[in-house]
């Protein structure tokens, strides 16, 4: 995939890093939102971490969940600074599973390398606070930590990339590296199971 300037002859070859900008479920309470709006139900969070090999966790708010995906990108930098990235159509193979009990309040993601939480709001500080508080909760759940201990741990290990600064709500991600922590299995180890099932589909 290439980048080429409109002015001048500057060119770059960039690798494909496909991702989905919009992933989520229907909001609670009969609310209706533009597909551009990220919130606690997911939506257009525009995080490059929503890619092959990532497991996303959402709470179900309505019967049937009404799970949806869209906004394919062939690659995108954090923040999607100018409001668009390398947009494009794509076919996606997704495994959906229902886990009863323990639904997260805000979208959680898991990759082989990281635990991640996305907060979406305005101003951006609120997005940051949401993702931080929700990661404290998740660390407490995963490792049986007191919330203040999880808070202190988070301040020493958190990475906080900005997912989007261009939508109706801003999205900020808090992520922690699994390599820094003891082994743990979220939601009965479904990430590892889904990764195994995905390999079998190839």
mmCIF file of the C-alpha atoms, coordinates in Angstrom:
data_MODEL
# 
_entry.id   MODEL 
# 
loop_
_atom_site.group_PDB 
_atom_site.id 
_atom_site.type_symbol 
_atom_site.label_atom_id 
_atom_site.label_alt_id 
_atom_site.label_comp_id 
_atom_site.label_asym_id 
_atom_site.label_entity_id 
_atom_site.label_seq_id 
_atom_site.pdbx_PDB_ins_code 
_atom_site.Cartn_x 
_atom_site.Cartn_y 
_atom_site.Cartn_z 
_atom_site.occupancy 
_atom_site.B_iso_or_equiv 
_atom_site.pdbx_formal_charge 
_atom_site.auth_seq_id 
_atom_site.auth_comp_id 
_atom_site.auth_asym_id 
_atom_site.auth_atom_id 
_atom_site.pdbx_PDB_model_num 
ATOM 1   C CA . UNK A 1 1   ? 0.000   0.000   0.000  1.00 0.00 ? 1   UNK A CA 1 
ATOM 2   C CA . UNK A 1 2   ? 1.392   3.400   -0.862 1.00 0.00 ? 2   UNK A CA 1 
ATOM 3   C CA . UNK A 1 3   ? 1.312   6.967   0.360  1.00 0.00 ? 3   UNK A CA 1 
ATOM 4   C CA . UNK A 1 4   ? 1.867   9.742   -2.165 1.00 0.00 ? 4   UNK A CA 1 
ATOM 5   C CA . UNK A 1 5   ? 1.773   13.479  -1.629 1.00 0.00 ? 5   UNK A CA 1 
ATOM 6   C CA . UNK A 1 6   ? -0.478  15.741  -3.693 1.00 0.00 ? 6   UNK A CA 1 
ATOM 7   C CA . UNK A 1 7   ? 2.262   18.371  -3.754 1.00 0.00 ? 7   UNK A CA 1 
ATOM 8   C CA . UNK A 1 8   ? 5.672   17.102  -4.809 1.00 0.00 ? 8   UNK A CA 1 
ATOM 9   C CA . UNK A 1 9   ? 6.864   13.579  -5.415 1.00 0.00 ? 9   UNK A CA 1 
ATOM 10  C CA . UNK A 1 10  ? 7.212   12.185  -1.880 1.00 0.00 ? 10  UNK A CA 1 
ATOM 11  C CA . UNK A 1 11  ? 6.169   8.504   -1.741 1.00 0.00 ? 11  UNK A CA 1 
ATOM 12  C CA . UNK A 1 12  ? 6.173   5.765   0.896  1.00 0.00 ? 12  UNK A CA 1 
ATOM 13  C CA . UNK A 1 13  ? 5.354   2.070   0.861  1.00 0.00 ? 13  UNK A CA 1 
ATOM 14  C CA . UNK A 1 14  ? 3.336   1.239   3.986  1.00 0.00 ? 14  UNK A CA 1 
ATOM 15  C CA . UNK A 1 15  ? 2.240   -2.211  5.168  1.00 0.00 ? 15  UNK A CA 1 
ATOM 16  C CA . UNK A 1 16  ? -1.418  -3.186  5.303  1.00 0.00 ? 16  UNK A CA 1 
ATOM 17  C CA . UNK A 1 17  ? -2.773  -3.230  8.870  1.00 0.00 ? 17  UNK A CA 1 
ATOM 18  C CA . UNK A 1 18  ? -6.517  -3.838  8.422  1.00 0.00 ? 18  UNK A CA 1 
ATOM 19  C CA . UNK A 1 19  ? -8.898  -2.903  11.227 1.00 0.00 ? 19  UNK A CA 1 
ATOM 20  C CA . UNK A 1 20  ? -12.551 -2.150  11.856 1.00 0.00 ? 20  UNK A CA 1 
ATOM 21  C CA . UNK A 1 21  ? -13.366 1.349   13.037 1.00 0.00 ? 21  UNK A CA 1 
ATOM 22  C CA . UNK A 1 22  ? -16.907 0.497   14.147 1.00 0.00 ? 22  UNK A CA 1 
ATOM 23  C CA . UNK A 1 23  ? -17.753 -2.510  16.300 1.00 0.00 ? 23  UNK A CA 1 
ATOM 24  C CA . UNK A 1 24  ? -20.489 -2.657  18.887 1.00 0.00 ? 24  UNK A CA 1 
ATOM 25  C CA . UNK A 1 25  ? -23.949 -3.599  20.071 1.00 0.00 ? 25  UNK A CA 1 
ATOM 26  C CA . UNK A 1 26  ? -27.219 -1.689  20.404 1.00 0.00 ? 26  UNK A CA 1 
ATOM 27  C CA . UNK A 1 27  ? -27.338 0.843   23.247 1.00 0.00 ? 27  UNK A CA 1 
ATOM 28  C CA . UNK A 1 28  ? -29.554 0.377   26.286 1.00 0.00 ? 28  UNK A CA 1 
ATOM 29  C CA . UNK A 1 29  ? -32.853 2.062   27.060 1.00 0.00 ? 29  UNK A CA 1 
ATOM 30  C CA . UNK A 1 30  ? -34.103 2.308   23.485 1.00 0.00 ? 30  UNK A CA 1 
ATOM 31  C CA . UNK A 1 31  ? -31.558 5.006   22.682 1.00 0.00 ? 31  UNK A CA 1 
ATOM 32  C CA . UNK A 1 32  ? -30.660 5.720   19.058 1.00 0.00 ? 32  UNK A CA 1 
ATOM 33  C CA . UNK A 1 33  ? -27.207 7.011   18.109 1.00 0.00 ? 33  UNK A CA 1 
ATOM 34  C CA . UNK A 1 34  ? -25.468 7.894   14.891 1.00 0.00 ? 34  UNK A CA 1 
ATOM 35  C CA . UNK A 1 35  ? -23.083 5.161   13.781 1.00 0.00 ? 35  UNK A CA 1 
ATOM 36  C CA . UNK A 1 36  ? -20.337 7.782   14.215 1.00 0.00 ? 36  UNK A CA 1 
ATOM 37  C CA . UNK A 1 37  ? -20.880 7.917   17.972 1.00 0.00 ? 37  UNK A CA 1 
ATOM 38  C CA . UNK A 1 38  ? -18.699 5.740   20.204 1.00 0.00 ? 38  UNK A CA 1 
ATOM 39  C CA . UNK A 1 39  ? -20.018 5.125   23.715 1.00 0.00 ? 39  UNK A CA 1 
ATOM 40  C CA . UNK A 1 40  ? -20.229 2.363   26.317 1.00 0.00 ? 40  UNK A CA 1 
ATOM 41  C CA . UNK A 1 41  ? -21.869 0.075   23.737 1.00 0.00 ? 41  UNK A CA 1 
ATOM 42  C CA . UNK A 1 42  ? -18.846 0.380   21.407 1.00 0.00 ? 42  UNK A CA 1 
ATOM 43  C CA . UNK A 1 43  ? -19.533 2.069   18.081 1.00 0.00 ? 43  UNK A CA 1 
ATOM 44  C CA . UNK A 1 44  ? -17.060 4.069   16.024 1.00 0.00 ? 44  UNK A CA 1 
ATOM 45  C CA . UNK A 1 45  ? -14.144 3.853   18.461 1.00 0.00 ? 45  UNK A CA 1 
ATOM 46  C CA . UNK A 1 46  ? -11.578 3.864   15.619 1.00 0.00 ? 46  UNK A CA 1 
ATOM 47  C CA . UNK A 1 47  ? -8.878  2.018   17.521 1.00 0.00 ? 47  UNK A CA 1 
ATOM 48  C CA . UNK A 1 48  ? -6.289  0.198   15.394 1.00 0.00 ? 48  UNK A CA 1 
ATOM 49  C CA . UNK A 1 49  ? -6.384  -2.532  18.061 1.00 0.00 ? 49  UNK A CA 1 
ATOM 50  C CA . UNK A 1 50  ? -9.730  -3.736  16.650 1.00 0.00 ? 50  UNK A CA 1 
ATOM 51  C CA . UNK A 1 51  ? -7.945  -6.052  14.258 1.00 0.00 ? 51  UNK A CA 1 
ATOM 52  C CA . UNK A 1 52  ? -7.226  -9.655  13.444 1.00 0.00 ? 52  UNK A CA 1 
ATOM 53  C CA . UNK A 1 53  ? -6.415  -11.567 16.621 1.00 0.00 ? 53  UNK A CA 1 
ATOM 54  C CA . UNK A 1 54  ? -8.255  -9.239  19.019 1.00 0.00 ? 54  UNK A CA 1 
ATOM 55  C CA . UNK A 1 55  ? -11.196 -10.330 21.138 1.00 0.00 ? 55  UNK A CA 1 
ATOM 56  C CA . UNK A 1 56  ? -13.760 -7.631  22.000 1.00 0.00 ? 56  UNK A CA 1 
ATOM 57  C CA . UNK A 1 57  ? -16.097 -7.847  24.998 1.00 0.00 ? 57  UNK A CA 1 
ATOM 58  C CA . UNK A 1 58  ? -19.377 -5.909  25.152 1.00 0.00 ? 58  UNK A CA 1 
ATOM 59  C CA . UNK A 1 59  ? -22.324 -5.974  27.503 1.00 0.00 ? 59  UNK A CA 1 
ATOM 60  C CA . UNK A 1 60  ? -25.611 -6.982  25.850 1.00 0.00 ? 60  UNK A CA 1 
ATOM 61  C CA . UNK A 1 61  ? -28.249 -4.274  26.235 1.00 0.00 ? 61  UNK A CA 1 
ATOM 62  C CA . UNK A 1 62  ? -31.162 -5.555  24.144 1.00 0.00 ? 62  UNK A CA 1 
ATOM 63  C CA . UNK A 1 63  ? -32.473 -8.959  23.123 1.00 0.00 ? 63  UNK A CA 1 
ATOM 64  C CA . UNK A 1 64  ? -30.304 -10.338 20.352 1.00 0.00 ? 64  UNK A CA 1 
ATOM 65  C CA . UNK A 1 65  ? -27.551 -7.758  21.084 1.00 0.00 ? 65  UNK A CA 1 
ATOM 66  C CA . UNK A 1 66  ? -27.802 -6.331  17.513 1.00 0.00 ? 66  UNK A CA 1 
ATOM 67  C CA . UNK A 1 67  ? -24.058 -6.671  17.071 1.00 0.00 ? 67  UNK A CA 1 
ATOM 68  C CA . UNK A 1 68  ? -22.678 -4.733  14.102 1.00 0.00 ? 68  UNK A CA 1 
ATOM 69  C CA . UNK A 1 69  ? -19.381 -3.954  12.404 1.00 0.00 ? 69  UNK A CA 1 
ATOM 70  C CA . UNK A 1 70  ? -18.218 -1.511  9.743  1.00 0.00 ? 70  UNK A CA 1 
ATOM 71  C CA . UNK A 1 71  ? -15.867 1.318   8.834  1.00 0.00 ? 71  UNK A CA 1 
ATOM 72  C CA . UNK A 1 72  ? -13.094 -0.843  7.425  1.00 0.00 ? 72  UNK A CA 1 
ATOM 73  C CA . UNK A 1 73  ? -9.600  0.648   7.282  1.00 0.00 ? 73  UNK A CA 1 
ATOM 74  C CA . UNK A 1 74  ? -6.607  -0.800  5.479  1.00 0.00 ? 74  UNK A CA 1 
ATOM 75  C CA . UNK A 1 75  ? -4.472  1.117   7.934  1.00 0.00 ? 75  UNK A CA 1 
ATOM 76  C CA . UNK A 1 76  ? -4.870  4.016   10.370 1.00 0.00 ? 76  UNK A CA 1 
ATOM 77  C CA . UNK A 1 77  ? -2.685  5.906   12.807 1.00 0.00 ? 77  UNK A CA 1 
ATOM 78  C CA . UNK A 1 78  ? -3.785  6.442   16.406 1.00 0.00 ? 78  UNK A CA 1 
ATOM 79  C CA . UNK A 1 79  ? -6.302  9.280   16.634 1.00 0.00 ? 79  UNK A CA 1 
ATOM 80  C CA . UNK A 1 80  ? -7.251  9.280   12.929 1.00 0.00 ? 80  UNK A CA 1 
ATOM 81  C CA . UNK A 1 81  ? -6.033  12.881  12.958 1.00 0.00 ? 81  UNK A CA 1 
ATOM 82  C CA . UNK A 1 82  ? -7.562  14.264  9.761  1.00 0.00 ? 82  UNK A CA 1 
ATOM 83  C CA . UNK A 1 83  ? -10.873 12.439  10.151 1.00 0.00 ? 83  UNK A CA 1 
ATOM 84  C CA . UNK A 1 84  ? -10.175 9.716   7.645  1.00 0.00 ? 84  UNK A CA 1 
ATOM 85  C CA . UNK A 1 85  ? -7.560  7.010   7.206  1.00 0.00 ? 85  UNK A CA 1 
ATOM 86  C CA . UNK A 1 86  ? -7.116  4.501   4.385  1.00 0.00 ? 86  UNK A CA 1 
ATOM 87  C CA . UNK A 1 87  ? -10.785 3.547   4.191  1.00 0.00 ? 87  UNK A CA 1 
ATOM 88  C CA . UNK A 1 88  ? -11.953 0.553   2.192  1.00 0.00 ? 88  UNK A CA 1 
ATOM 89  C CA . UNK A 1 89  ? -14.349 -2.326  1.799  1.00 0.00 ? 89  UNK A CA 1 
ATOM 90  C CA . UNK A 1 90  ? -13.368 -5.608  3.364  1.00 0.00 ? 90  UNK A CA 1 
ATOM 91  C CA . UNK A 1 91  ? -14.720 -9.051  4.097  1.00 0.00 ? 91  UNK A CA 1 
ATOM 92  C CA . UNK A 1 92  ? -14.425 -9.954  7.771  1.00 0.00 ? 92  UNK A CA 1 
ATOM 93  C CA . UNK A 1 93  ? -14.645 -13.372 9.382  1.00 0.00 ? 93  UNK A CA 1 
ATOM 94  C CA . UNK A 1 94  ? -15.791 -12.950 12.964 1.00 0.00 ? 94  UNK A CA 1 
ATOM 95  C CA . UNK A 1 95  ? -16.624 -15.474 15.669 1.00 0.00 ? 95  UNK A CA 1 
ATOM 96  C CA . UNK A 1 96  ? -19.375 -14.279 18.029 1.00 0.00 ? 96  UNK A CA 1 
ATOM 97  C CA . UNK A 1 97  ? -20.044 -15.986 21.340 1.00 0.00 ? 97  UNK A CA 1 
ATOM 98  C CA . UNK A 1 98  ? -22.340 -15.243 24.283 1.00 0.00 ? 98  UNK A CA 1 
ATOM 99  C CA . UNK A 1 99  ? -20.873 -15.301 27.792 1.00 0.00 ? 99  UNK A CA 1 
ATOM 100 C CA . UNK A 1 100 ? -23.507 -15.118 30.495 1.00 0.00 ? 100 UNK A CA 1 
ATOM 101 C CA . UNK A 1 101 ? -22.772 -12.962 33.534 1.00 0.00 ? 101 UNK A CA 1 
ATOM 102 C CA . UNK A 1 102 ? -20.074 -10.399 34.310 1.00 0.00 ? 102 UNK A CA 1 
ATOM 103 C CA . UNK A 1 103 ? -20.697 -8.045  31.392 1.00 0.00 ? 103 UNK A CA 1 
ATOM 104 C CA . UNK A 1 104 ? -18.244 -5.118  31.237 1.00 0.00 ? 104 UNK A CA 1 
ATOM 105 C CA . UNK A 1 105 ? -19.592 -1.586  31.569 1.00 0.00 ? 105 UNK A CA 1 
ATOM 106 C CA . UNK A 1 106 ? -17.356 -0.354  28.723 1.00 0.00 ? 106 UNK A CA 1 
ATOM 107 C CA . UNK A 1 107 ? -15.746 -2.123  25.757 1.00 0.00 ? 107 UNK A CA 1 
ATOM 108 C CA . UNK A 1 108 ? -12.838 -4.374  26.684 1.00 0.00 ? 108 UNK A CA 1 
ATOM 109 C CA . UNK A 1 109 ? -10.383 -5.836  24.207 1.00 0.00 ? 109 UNK A CA 1 
ATOM 110 C CA . UNK A 1 110 ? -7.876  -8.605  24.583 1.00 0.00 ? 110 UNK A CA 1 
ATOM 111 C CA . UNK A 1 111 ? -5.022  -9.521  22.284 1.00 0.00 ? 111 UNK A CA 1 
ATOM 112 C CA . UNK A 1 112 ? -2.236  -12.032 22.776 1.00 0.00 ? 112 UNK A CA 1 
ATOM 113 C CA . UNK A 1 113 ? -0.116  -9.162  24.130 1.00 0.00 ? 113 UNK A CA 1 
ATOM 114 C CA . UNK A 1 114 ? -2.470  -6.755  25.955 1.00 0.00 ? 114 UNK A CA 1 
ATOM 115 C CA . UNK A 1 115 ? -5.529  -6.206  28.125 1.00 0.00 ? 115 UNK A CA 1 
ATOM 116 C CA . UNK A 1 116 ? -7.361  -3.065  26.872 1.00 0.00 ? 116 UNK A CA 1 
ATOM 117 C CA . UNK A 1 117 ? -10.336 -0.857  27.745 1.00 0.00 ? 117 UNK A CA 1 
ATOM 118 C CA . UNK A 1 118 ? -11.862 1.922   25.611 1.00 0.00 ? 118 UNK A CA 1 
ATOM 119 C CA . UNK A 1 119 ? -13.586 4.967   27.099 1.00 0.00 ? 119 UNK A CA 1 
ATOM 120 C CA . UNK A 1 120 ? -15.524 7.347   24.844 1.00 0.00 ? 120 UNK A CA 1 
ATOM 121 C CA . UNK A 1 121 ? -16.864 10.746  25.859 1.00 0.00 ? 121 UNK A CA 1 
ATOM 122 C CA . UNK A 1 122 ? -16.223 14.491  25.721 1.00 0.00 ? 122 UNK A CA 1 
ATOM 123 C CA . UNK A 1 123 ? -14.103 16.202  26.898 1.00 0.00 ? 123 UNK A CA 1 
ATOM 124 C CA . UNK A 1 124 ? -11.194 13.878  26.221 1.00 0.00 ? 124 UNK A CA 1 
ATOM 125 C CA . UNK A 1 125 ? -10.206 13.851  29.890 1.00 0.00 ? 125 UNK A CA 1 
ATOM 126 C CA . UNK A 1 126 ? -13.455 12.011  30.604 1.00 0.00 ? 126 UNK A CA 1 
ATOM 127 C CA . UNK A 1 127 ? -12.601 9.366   28.010 1.00 0.00 ? 127 UNK A CA 1 
ATOM 128 C CA . UNK A 1 128 ? -9.243  8.933   29.727 1.00 0.00 ? 128 UNK A CA 1 
ATOM 129 C CA . UNK A 1 129 ? -10.857 8.686   33.181 1.00 0.00 ? 129 UNK A CA 1 
ATOM 130 C CA . UNK A 1 130 ? -13.396 6.111   31.992 1.00 0.00 ? 130 UNK A CA 1 
ATOM 131 C CA . UNK A 1 131 ? -10.743 3.868   30.465 1.00 0.00 ? 131 UNK A CA 1 
ATOM 132 C CA . UNK A 1 132 ? -8.541  4.172   33.547 1.00 0.00 ? 132 UNK A CA 1 
ATOM 133 C CA . UNK A 1 133 ? -11.325 3.379   36.038 1.00 0.00 ? 133 UNK A CA 1 
ATOM 134 C CA . UNK A 1 134 ? -12.530 0.456   33.955 1.00 0.00 ? 134 UNK A CA 1 
ATOM 135 C CA . UNK A 1 135 ? -9.005  -0.957  33.687 1.00 0.00 ? 135 UNK A CA 1 
ATOM 136 C CA . UNK A 1 136 ? -8.660  -0.693  37.483 1.00 0.00 ? 136 UNK A CA 1 
ATOM 137 C CA . UNK A 1 137 ? -11.855 -2.731  37.756 1.00 0.00 ? 137 UNK A CA 1 
ATOM 138 C CA . UNK A 1 138 ? -10.591 -5.306  35.279 1.00 0.00 ? 138 UNK A CA 1 
ATOM 139 C CA . UNK A 1 139 ? -7.217  -5.674  37.004 1.00 0.00 ? 139 UNK A CA 1 
ATOM 140 C CA . UNK A 1 140 ? -9.080  -6.151  40.280 1.00 0.00 ? 140 UNK A CA 1 
ATOM 141 C CA . UNK A 1 141 ? -11.213 -8.886  38.699 1.00 0.00 ? 141 UNK A CA 1 
ATOM 142 C CA . UNK A 1 142 ? -8.333  -10.640 36.935 1.00 0.00 ? 142 UNK A CA 1 
ATOM 143 C CA . UNK A 1 143 ? -5.906  -10.727 39.849 1.00 0.00 ? 143 UNK A CA 1 
ATOM 144 C CA . UNK A 1 144 ? -8.088  -10.371 42.959 1.00 0.00 ? 144 UNK A CA 1 
ATOM 145 C CA . UNK A 1 145 ? -6.593  -6.980  43.797 1.00 0.00 ? 145 UNK A CA 1 
ATOM 146 C CA . UNK A 1 146 ? -7.984  -4.316  46.086 1.00 0.00 ? 146 UNK A CA 1 
ATOM 147 C CA . UNK A 1 147 ? -9.048  -1.368  43.913 1.00 0.00 ? 147 UNK A CA 1 
ATOM 148 C CA . UNK A 1 148 ? -6.424  0.945   45.427 1.00 0.00 ? 148 UNK A CA 1 
ATOM 149 C CA . UNK A 1 149 ? -3.694  -1.617  44.756 1.00 0.00 ? 149 UNK A CA 1 
ATOM 150 C CA . UNK A 1 150 ? -4.933  -1.992  41.167 1.00 0.00 ? 150 UNK A CA 1 
ATOM 151 C CA . UNK A 1 151 ? -4.902  1.816   40.893 1.00 0.00 ? 151 UNK A CA 1 
ATOM 152 C CA . UNK A 1 152 ? -1.274  1.980   42.033 1.00 0.00 ? 152 UNK A CA 1 
ATOM 153 C CA . UNK A 1 153 ? -0.297  -0.836  39.672 1.00 0.00 ? 153 UNK A CA 1 
ATOM 154 C CA . UNK A 1 154 ? -2.027  0.855   36.745 1.00 0.00 ? 154 UNK A CA 1 
ATOM 155 C CA . UNK A 1 155 ? -0.086  4.077   37.182 1.00 0.00 ? 155 UNK A CA 1 
ATOM 156 C CA . UNK A 1 156 ? 3.142   2.098   36.783 1.00 0.00 ? 156 UNK A CA 1 
ATOM 157 C CA . UNK A 1 157 ? 2.268   -0.002  33.723 1.00 0.00 ? 157 UNK A CA 1 
ATOM 158 C CA . UNK A 1 158 ? -0.474  1.689   31.666 1.00 0.00 ? 158 UNK A CA 1 
ATOM 159 C CA . UNK A 1 159 ? -0.157  2.774   28.041 1.00 0.00 ? 159 UNK A CA 1 
ATOM 160 C CA . UNK A 1 160 ? -2.820  5.239   26.891 1.00 0.00 ? 160 UNK A CA 1 
ATOM 161 C CA . UNK A 1 161 ? -3.084  5.677   23.115 1.00 0.00 ? 161 UNK A CA 1 
ATOM 162 C CA . UNK A 1 162 ? -5.765  8.013   21.784 1.00 0.00 ? 162 UNK A CA 1 
ATOM 163 C CA . UNK A 1 163 ? -8.045  6.028   19.488 1.00 0.00 ? 163 UNK A CA 1 
ATOM 164 C CA . UNK A 1 164 ? -10.010 8.876   17.894 1.00 0.00 ? 164 UNK A CA 1 
ATOM 165 C CA . UNK A 1 165 ? -10.245 12.647  18.198 1.00 0.00 ? 165 UNK A CA 1 
ATOM 166 C CA . UNK A 1 166 ? -12.621 13.236  15.277 1.00 0.00 ? 166 UNK A CA 1 
ATOM 167 C CA . UNK A 1 167 ? -15.969 11.649  16.183 1.00 0.00 ? 167 UNK A CA 1 
ATOM 168 C CA . UNK A 1 168 ? -18.906 12.967  18.184 1.00 0.00 ? 168 UNK A CA 1 
ATOM 169 C CA . UNK A 1 169 ? -17.243 11.440  21.244 1.00 0.00 ? 169 UNK A CA 1 
ATOM 170 C CA . UNK A 1 170 ? -13.486 11.015  21.646 1.00 0.00 ? 170 UNK A CA 1 
ATOM 171 C CA . UNK A 1 171 ? -12.110 7.544   22.385 1.00 0.00 ? 171 UNK A CA 1 
ATOM 172 C CA . UNK A 1 172 ? -9.118  6.818   24.606 1.00 0.00 ? 172 UNK A CA 1 
ATOM 173 C CA . UNK A 1 173 ? -7.705  3.374   25.294 1.00 0.00 ? 173 UNK A CA 1 
ATOM 174 C CA . UNK A 1 174 ? -5.935  2.174   28.413 1.00 0.00 ? 174 UNK A CA 1 
ATOM 175 C CA . UNK A 1 175 ? -3.833  -0.924  27.780 1.00 0.00 ? 175 UNK A CA 1 
ATOM 176 C CA . UNK A 1 176 ? -1.494  -3.015  29.875 1.00 0.00 ? 176 UNK A CA 1 
ATOM 177 C CA . UNK A 1 177 ? 1.030   -5.565  28.645 1.00 0.00 ? 177 UNK A CA 1 
ATOM 178 C CA . UNK A 1 178 ? 0.324   -9.148  29.649 1.00 0.00 ? 178 UNK A CA 1 
ATOM 179 C CA . UNK A 1 179 ? 4.070   -9.763  29.810 1.00 0.00 ? 179 UNK A CA 1 
ATOM 180 C CA . UNK A 1 180 ? 4.247   -7.580  32.938 1.00 0.00 ? 180 UNK A CA 1 
ATOM 181 C CA . UNK A 1 181 ? 1.573   -9.537  34.792 1.00 0.00 ? 181 UNK A CA 1 
ATOM 182 C CA . UNK A 1 182 ? 0.929   -13.085 36.002 1.00 0.00 ? 182 UNK A CA 1 
ATOM 183 C CA . UNK A 1 183 ? -0.998  -15.326 33.659 1.00 0.00 ? 183 UNK A CA 1 
ATOM 184 C CA . UNK A 1 184 ? -4.766  -14.786 33.846 1.00 0.00 ? 184 UNK A CA 1 
ATOM 185 C CA . UNK A 1 185 ? -7.846  -15.798 31.872 1.00 0.00 ? 185 UNK A CA 1 
ATOM 186 C CA . UNK A 1 186 ? -10.654 -13.318 31.301 1.00 0.00 ? 186 UNK A CA 1 
ATOM 187 C CA . UNK A 1 187 ? -14.193 -14.609 30.816 1.00 0.00 ? 187 UNK A CA 1 
ATOM 188 C CA . UNK A 1 188 ? -13.172 -18.254 31.262 1.00 0.00 ? 188 UNK A CA 1 
ATOM 189 C CA . UNK A 1 189 ? -10.328 -17.988 28.764 1.00 0.00 ? 189 UNK A CA 1 
ATOM 190 C CA . UNK A 1 190 ? -12.479 -17.304 25.731 1.00 0.00 ? 190 UNK A CA 1 
ATOM 191 C CA . UNK A 1 191 ? -9.738  -15.328 23.949 1.00 0.00 ? 191 UNK A CA 1 
ATOM 192 C CA . UNK A 1 192 ? -7.449  -18.353 23.773 1.00 0.00 ? 192 UNK A CA 1 
ATOM 193 C CA . UNK A 1 193 ? -10.367 -20.540 22.709 1.00 0.00 ? 193 UNK A CA 1 
ATOM 194 C CA . UNK A 1 194 ? -11.388 -18.129 19.930 1.00 0.00 ? 194 UNK A CA 1 
ATOM 195 C CA . UNK A 1 195 ? -7.809  -17.896 18.698 1.00 0.00 ? 195 UNK A CA 1 
ATOM 196 C CA . UNK A 1 196 ? -7.711  -21.688 18.486 1.00 0.00 ? 196 UNK A CA 1 
ATOM 197 C CA . UNK A 1 197 ? -11.030 -21.797 16.625 1.00 0.00 ? 197 UNK A CA 1 
ATOM 198 C CA . UNK A 1 198 ? -9.862  -19.094 14.216 1.00 0.00 ? 198 UNK A CA 1 
ATOM 199 C CA . UNK A 1 199 ? -6.745  -21.120 13.383 1.00 0.00 ? 199 UNK A CA 1 
ATOM 200 C CA . UNK A 1 200 ? -8.954  -24.110 12.606 1.00 0.00 ? 200 UNK A CA 1 
ATOM 201 C CA . UNK A 1 201 ? -10.979 -22.028 10.126 1.00 0.00 ? 201 UNK A CA 1 
ATOM 202 C CA . UNK A 1 202 ? -7.932  -21.281 7.991  1.00 0.00 ? 202 UNK A CA 1 
# 
